[in-house]
Amino acid sequence: MVVPQQTSTATNYSSIVKAALIGSTVAGILFGIFMQMMGMITVIASMAGSESLVVGWIMHMMISWIFGLGYGAMTLFSSRYYVLGVIHGVLIWIVGPLLVMPIMMGMGPMFGQMFASDQLMSLVTHLAFSLILAAVFSKLVHKHA
């Protein structure tokens, strides 16, 4: 038997997942266009042993959706979506280009270079991704509230 509270909670989780996936799709496409202009999509593809733009885009969007769902999970603890966006941007910058990506490419963590200009630019772009995600998420969640 489903009680009204359970239905409301399930609907709330569903709207969070939907908003997170739509927000991360929008942010992922915008960020991906920038990455392709900078020649970085093929770097993403190289983590899978490929040089293909298609493989790079597929990997980039999958990463975007995973990060988007992580952002959605963060919103279960706070409704300060833009503050969460900043925190999320810093976290995905640490996890992505400073830790996982260089390890997958055989270089080891890049924490020693975190304040180099290229890594700081990466921080800015990951913050932009997360703030775009937060903006879309906020609009979608408030539209359905």
N, C-alpha and C positions, 0 to 999 in steps of 0.2 A: 504494500500500500504506500503510495506517494503522498506525503503531506505537503501543504503549501510551502512551508519553509524549505523543504528539500528541492522543490521545483524552482523556487526563487534562487537558491544557491547555485543550482545547475545552470540556470539561465544566466546568472551573473558570470560564472566561470566561462560559459560559452561565449558571452559577449567580450570578455577579456581576451580569450584566445583569438576570436575573430578580429578584434581591434588590433591586437599585437601582430597578427599575420598580415593584415592589410597595411598597417603602419610600417612594418619592416619590409614589405614589398615596395612601397613607395620610396622609402629611404634607401633601400638596396638598389633600386633602379637608378635613382639620382646619384648615389655614391658610385655605383658601377660605371655610369657614363663618365664620371670624373676619373675613375681608376683606368678606364680604357683610354681616355685621352692622355693619361700620364704613362701608359704602357704597362700598367700594373696587373691587368686581368690575366695576362699570360704568366705572370709570376705566381698568381693563385693557381693556375692550371699546372704549373711546374711541380706543385706539391703532390699532384697525382701522376707525375711523370709525363705530362703532356705539354704541348705548346699551343693547343687549340683554344681559340677565343670562346668557342661553344662550351668546352669543358671548363674554362675559367669562369664563364658566366653562370653555369650550372652550380659550380662549387661556391661561387660568391653568393648566389641567391640562397643556397641551402644554409650557408653560414649566417646570412642575414635573417633567415627565418628562425634559426636556433637562437640567435641573439635576441630577436624580437620576442620569442616566447620567454626568454629569460627576463626581459624587461616587463612583460605582462605579469610574470610571477612576482616581480618586485612591487608591482602596483597593489598586490594583495596586502601589503604592509603599510602603504602610504598612498594618499591621493595627491601628493605634491609631484605631479607628473614631470614638470620641468626640472625640479631638483633631482628626481630619480633619473632623468635624462642625462644630466651632467655626471652623476655617479656612474650610471651605466656606460657612458662614453669612456670614462677613465678605465673602468673595469674591462671593457672589450678591447681597449687599446693595450692594456697589460696582457690580457689573455691571448689576443690575436698576434699582432706584429712584434711584440716583445718576447713572447713565450712559445706558443704553439707553432706559428709559421716558421720562425728560424730553426726550431728543433726539427720540424719536418723536412727542412731543406739542408739539414746536417751542419748547421752553424752553431747551435747552442743558443741559450737565452741571450737576449740583447739588452739586459738591464743596465749594463755598463755604458751603453750608448743612448739611454733613454732621454737625455737632454741634448743630443745632437740635433741639428736643424731638421734633418729628414724625419727623425722620430717625433719631434715636436709638431711638424706638419701632419704627421700621421695622427697624433693626438687630436689636433684641430679637426681633421676630417672625421675621426671617430666620434668626437663630440657633436659635429654637425649631423652625422647619421642618427645619433641617439636623440638629438633635439628635434629632428624632423619626425622621427618615430614617435616621440612624445606629443608633438603637435597633432599628428594624425590620430593617434590613440585618444588623446583628450577630446578632439572633436567627435569621434565616433562614440565614445563612451557617454559623453554628455548629450549627444543626439538621442540615444536610446534610454537615457535616465528618466 
